[in-house]
Amino acid sequence: MTNSEKLKILKQAKKLFVEHPEYWGMCFCIEHAMAGTERGSTIYDERDIVALFPEFNRNFLNAPRDRNGKAFWWTPDSEEGHNARVKAFDKLIEHYETTERT
């Protein structure tokens, strides 16, 4: 998959996350962006996300260590968690925009 295709997925995932406050996690939004859907189940899971986006990891996204082993890297349903996820989406998007130019 090309970087421009990855960028399209990430931008759509961020849009889903921002426009749907009921969507708490990045994985859910990325899975749906990969599938081209907004609701329901998809054939994708976290393993597919990491395979496609190796930068989708705690270290690269500066996720807190105190939530290891929990379903969400940042506290769900909180302004702080929401803002951290938006920042993480921005970091991923910026990474692929930079990679696309080189």
Backbone bond lengths (Angstrom), bond angles and torsions (degrees), N, CA, C in turn:
res aa  C-N    CA-C-N  psi(-1)  N-CA   C-N-CA  omega(-1)  CA-C   N-CA-C  phi
1 M - - - 1.448 - - 1.533 108.05 -
2 T 1.321 116.23 137.35 1.464 120.35 -178.60 1.527 110.93 -77.01
3 N 1.324 114.94 161.47 1.458 119.37 177.43 1.517 111.78 -63.32
4 S 1.329 117.70 -34.26 1.468 118.85 178.95 1.525 110.37 -66.84
5 E 1.315 118.06 -34.36 1.471 120.65 175.93 1.529 110.12 -68.92
6 K 1.323 116.50 -39.50 1.469 120.21 177.05 1.527 110.34 -63.77
7 L 1.328 116.42 -41.49 1.463 120.70 178.17 1.526 110.98 -60.23
8 K 1.315 116.06 -42.74 1.464 120.48 179.50 1.533 110.25 -59.75
9 I 1.315 116.60 -43.22 1.467 121.44 178.93 1.526 110.35 -63.13
10 L 1.328 116.90 -47.73 1.460 120.30 -177.99 1.526 112.05 -63.93
11 K 1.310 117.05 -41.02 1.468 120.39 178.77 1.523 111.06 -65.45
12 Q 1.335 116.53 -40.44 1.463 119.82 177.20 1.524 110.77 -66.24
13 A 1.324 116.85 -39.91 1.471 120.82 178.84 1.521 110.50 -62.86
14 K 1.320 116.91 -43.47 1.470 120.06 178.11 1.525 110.03 -62.67
15 K 1.309 116.74 -42.10 1.472 121.08 179.09 1.531 110.17 -60.26
16 L 1.326 116.63 -45.08 1.470 120.15 177.43 1.524 110.60 -59.32
17 F 1.326 115.94 -44.48 1.457 120.36 -178.09 1.525 111.11 -62.82
18 V 1.312 116.87 -45.09 1.467 121.37 -177.11 1.527 111.28 -70.31
19 E 1.328 117.03 -39.46 1.466 120.86 -175.45 1.525 114.31 -82.94
20 H 1.316 117.10 -13.96 1.464 121.00 -178.23 1.524 109.55 -123.47
21 P 1.316 117.86 90.06 1.470 119.50 -178.45 1.527 113.10 -62.29
22 E 1.311 117.45 -16.68 1.463 119.96 178.06 1.536 111.73 -76.71
23 Y 1.336 117.75 -12.88 1.462 121.75 177.10 1.521 108.23 -88.96
24 W 1.314 117.90 104.64 1.452 122.67 -174.08 1.510 114.51 -83.11
25 G 1.320 118.29 -27.90 1.454 119.62 -171.03 1.511 114.59 -117.20
26 M 1.329 114.77 155.40 1.454 121.65 178.65 1.525 111.62 -70.28
27 C 1.328 116.92 -39.27 1.466 120.38 -177.75 1.529 110.99 -56.37
28 F 1.308 116.04 -48.26 1.461 121.18 -179.16 1.531 110.13 -55.81
29 C 1.316 116.35 -46.09 1.461 120.85 -177.65 1.522 112.01 -69.04
30 I 1.323 117.69 -40.58 1.469 120.32 178.64 1.524 110.05 -66.81
31 E 1.327 117.67 -42.10 1.466 120.53 177.90 1.521 110.85 -57.82
32 H 1.329 117.12 -43.86 1.466 120.46 179.93 1.527 111.89 -70.07
33 A 1.314 117.61 -36.72 1.464 119.78 176.34 1.528 110.27 -64.87
34 M 1.329 117.13 -38.14 1.463 120.89 176.98 1.522 110.76 -63.90
35 A 1.332 116.42 -36.99 1.461 121.32 -177.64 1.527 112.72 -85.13
36 G 1.338 116.68 -14.15 1.458 119.94 -177.14 1.525 112.30 75.76
37 T 1.331 116.65 28.32 1.463 121.56 -178.46 1.529 109.48 -125.59
38 E 1.317 115.69 173.74 1.466 120.84 175.91 1.517 112.25 -122.84
39 R 1.308 117.84 -23.48 1.462 121.20 -174.83 1.532 110.33 -138.12
40 G 1.313 114.39 165.51 1.450 120.18 177.23 1.513 111.98 84.67
41 S 1.306 115.84 -165.80 1.461 120.48 -179.22 1.521 109.62 -97.01
42 T 1.322 115.58 158.96 1.458 121.12 177.66 1.520 109.20 -126.89
43 I 1.305 115.73 171.62 1.468 120.09 177.22 1.520 110.76 -85.47
44 Y 1.336 117.36 -4.12 1.453 121.64 -175.68 1.520 111.97 -97.11
45 D 1.328 115.41 153.85 1.465 120.58 175.09 1.529 108.90 -142.14
46 E 1.325 116.03 -172.52 1.453 121.25 -175.58 1.535 112.78 -59.46
47 R 1.307 117.12 -35.34 1.474 120.19 179.47 1.531 110.88 -62.61
48 D 1.333 116.48 -38.21 1.464 120.46 178.49 1.526 110.97 -66.15
49 I 1.329 115.82 -38.76 1.466 120.19 179.66 1.524 109.89 -62.80
50 V 1.318 117.08 -48.45 1.466 121.14 -178.34 1.533 110.74 -65.93
51 A 1.311 117.46 -35.24 1.462 120.00 177.97 1.531 110.78 -65.54
52 L 1.320 116.68 -39.10 1.459 121.21 -178.96 1.528 112.32 -81.62
53 F 1.320 115.42 -36.09 1.467 121.81 -177.88 1.533 109.15 -125.22
54 P 1.329 118.37 83.02 1.469 119.99 -177.98 1.535 112.94 -60.35
55 E 1.321 117.07 -21.71 1.464 120.61 178.26 1.528 112.09 -74.47
56 F 1.318 116.87 -8.99 1.464 120.47 178.15 1.527 107.37 -78.14
57 N 1.326 114.35 81.18 1.458 121.06 179.44 1.518 108.92 -150.70
58 R 1.310 115.61 161.51 1.467 121.20 -176.31 1.527 112.95 -57.88
59 N 1.319 117.05 -41.37 1.462 119.81 -177.32 1.524 111.60 -64.81
60 F 1.318 116.75 -51.90 1.463 120.57 -177.65 1.525 111.29 -62.38
61 L 1.322 116.98 -38.33 1.465 120.91 -175.70 1.527 113.38 -92.55
62 N 1.322 116.19 4.40 1.472 120.84 178.39 1.529 113.17 55.54
63 A 1.315 115.71 41.58 1.469 120.36 177.96 1.525 109.51 -74.33
64 P 1.317 117.32 145.62 1.465 119.95 -178.16 1.525 112.11 -65.47
65 R 1.302 115.75 144.10 1.471 121.73 -179.94 1.528 112.27 -77.01
66 D 1.306 117.36 -22.87 1.466 119.74 -175.48 1.522 113.05 -71.40
67 R 1.320 117.61 -4.82 1.459 120.31 179.29 1.527 111.31 -109.30
68 N 1.333 118.39 15.07 1.467 120.78 176.06 1.519 109.50 -55.08
69 G 1.304 115.46 136.86 1.460 120.25 178.28 1.517 113.71 85.05
70 K 1.326 117.08 -2.96 1.467 120.13 178.87 1.523 108.87 -98.79
71 A 1.321 116.58 156.63 1.453 121.28 -176.73 1.531 112.16 -63.97
72 F 1.324 117.53 -32.15 1.457 121.16 -178.58 1.522 110.12 -115.22
73 W 1.334 117.00 135.31 1.459 120.64 179.86 1.512 111.59 -71.04
74 W 1.316 116.92 -32.73 1.461 122.16 176.40 1.525 107.44 -118.38
75 T 1.306 116.43 153.49 1.458 120.91 -177.83 1.522 109.98 -55.52
76 P 1.318 117.07 125.15 1.467 119.47 178.45 1.528 110.75 -74.69
77 D 1.308 114.60 157.41 1.455 122.19 173.90 1.525 113.08 56.09
78 S 1.342 115.44 42.51 1.460 120.42 175.22 1.527 107.65 -140.83
79 E 1.309 116.32 153.26 1.467 120.04 179.16 1.523 110.38 -63.16
80 E 1.326 115.74 -40.52 1.468 120.22 179.62 1.534 110.90 -61.49
81 G 1.334 116.51 -45.75 1.455 120.43 179.05 1.519 111.94 -65.13
82 H 1.326 115.83 -41.28 1.470 120.71 178.46 1.530 110.05 -59.80
83 N 1.329 116.31 -49.90 1.467 120.74 -178.10 1.528 112.04 -64.06
84 A 1.322 117.11 -36.10 1.469 120.90 177.72 1.525 110.59 -64.86
85 R 1.317 116.91 -38.94 1.470 120.55 178.95 1.525 111.05 -68.43
86 V 1.322 117.13 -41.86 1.470 119.89 177.40 1.527 109.27 -60.22
87 K 1.312 116.62 -43.40 1.468 121.25 177.73 1.530 110.82 -61.67
88 A 1.332 117.10 -39.86 1.469 121.11 178.41 1.526 110.84 -66.01
89 F 1.340 116.94 -42.50 1.469 119.62 175.33 1.528 109.68 -59.05
90 D 1.334 116.70 -44.75 1.463 120.21 179.91 1.520 111.62 -60.46
91 K 1.317 117.17 -39.75 1.467 120.83 179.51 1.526 110.78 -65.20
92 L 1.320 117.37 -43.30 1.465 120.71 177.54 1.527 110.89 -63.60
93 I 1.325 116.48 -45.69 1.467 120.85 -179.92 1.525 110.21 -61.45
94 E 1.310 116.98 -45.70 1.464 120.60 179.02 1.522 111.39 -61.01
95 H 1.329 116.26 -40.57 1.467 120.09 178.41 1.529 110.72 -59.18
96 Y 1.321 117.59 -47.00 1.461 120.18 -178.10 1.520 112.66 -74.85
97 E 1.330 118.33 -28.04 1.466 120.12 173.21 1.522 109.92 -66.58
98 T 1.326 116.93 -42.48 1.465 121.29 178.66 1.525 110.59 -65.50
99 T 1.316 116.29 -42.96 1.467 120.90 179.55 1.529 110.90 -65.02
100 E 1.320 116.61 -35.34 1.453 122.84 -179.77 1.536 110.87 -63.92
101 R 1.321 116.74 -35.33 1.477 121.56 -177.46 1.518 112.79 -77.86
102 T 1.323 117.63 -19.03 1.465 119.19 -176.09 1.494 112.05 -95.25
